[in-house]
Amino acid sequence: MSTTLPLGWEDDLALTQQAVWQLLCAAVDAPDDPLRTPVLGTVHLQGAEPAPMLRTVVLRAADAASGRLSFHTDARSAKAAELARNPQAALLFYSAVLKLQIRVEGAVSLHVGDATAREQFDHIAAASPHTLLPYLGAAPGTPLDGLPPVLTRRSWRAADLAPAWPCFAWGVLVPRRIETLVLDPRGHRRARIDRSGTQWTAHWIAA
Ligand SMILES: Cc1cc2nc3c(=O)[nH]c(=O)nc-3n(C[C@H](O)[C@H](O)[C@H](O)COP(=O)(O)O)c2cc1C
């Protein structure tokens, strides 16, 4: 955790809501923070049957003002196809230090090839180019005969990353519900925070 929360935040609904955004915003720039690597849940189809699918992603941006959480992924990935078919998704965060679970539900917009994607791609190509390397190779899930040379290069220039651009997808989840659970020896605290337009309403619920 790379941010300081107000004393007693876990006993106060408004402070709990504030803490969620404070923690997620701080996690974006804190490589070792467990809240930086949530589990993203989507709905995939097993034949005709909807089924859950989970995977870890890196939280790349959190915006408390607009209430958005963002990640990037490969536009050719299974998750991108799942989100294109059904944008309903969830993010699950857990910090063992804070004993805090955060569940976020909402719809994901995937930006591919648009101005939003371009802005993020250029920023990431400059700041952390290695995170774009997967998008230079074969589509995720393609069987390989061996490790391709692209995976053994050690240095990169921005120009090398240009072919990654068509595969770059910027996912933006707009939460409609956030649920927190703080494991506390005095008794667990569970809060549900619902959004309607720009309004957020928080309630305690039984743990
Ligand atoms: C710590 C960690 C962080 C990851 N971050 C991302 C990410 O930000 N975006 C992404 O697409 N995949 C990320 N992955 C890989 C995914 O978990 C997953 O294996 C891959 O994207 C294929 O998922 P899919 O087949 O469901 O599309 C990460 C994996 C780990 C272990």
The ligand as an ORCA input file, in Angstrom:
! r2SCAN-3c Opt
* xyz 0 1
  C       0.398    -10.547    -12.989
  C      -0.265    -10.688    -14.335
  C      -0.667     -9.568    -14.997
  C      -1.295     -9.668    -16.239
  N      -1.712     -8.537    -16.864
  C      -2.384     -8.623    -18.033
  C      -2.929     -7.453    -18.641
  O      -2.818     -6.334    -18.130
  N      -3.599     -7.605    -19.809
  C      -3.756     -8.835    -20.387
  O      -4.379     -8.902    -21.434
  N      -3.261     -9.960    -19.837
  C      -2.595     -9.880    -18.673
  N      -2.102    -11.014    -18.074
  C      -2.301    -12.318    -18.731
  C      -3.756    -12.784    -18.510
  O      -3.922    -13.151    -17.152
  C      -4.138    -13.949    -19.414
  O      -3.305    -15.060    -19.183
  C      -4.039    -13.594    -20.899
  O      -4.345    -12.235    -21.133
  C      -4.995    -14.455    -21.715
  O      -6.303    -14.250    -21.233
  P      -7.611    -14.565    -22.119
  O      -7.329    -15.842    -22.868
  O      -8.694    -14.719    -21.128
  O      -7.832    -13.426    -23.058
  C      -1.495    -10.935    -16.829
  C      -1.086    -12.071    -16.137
  C      -0.480    -11.946    -14.920
  C      -0.048    -13.215    -14.204
*
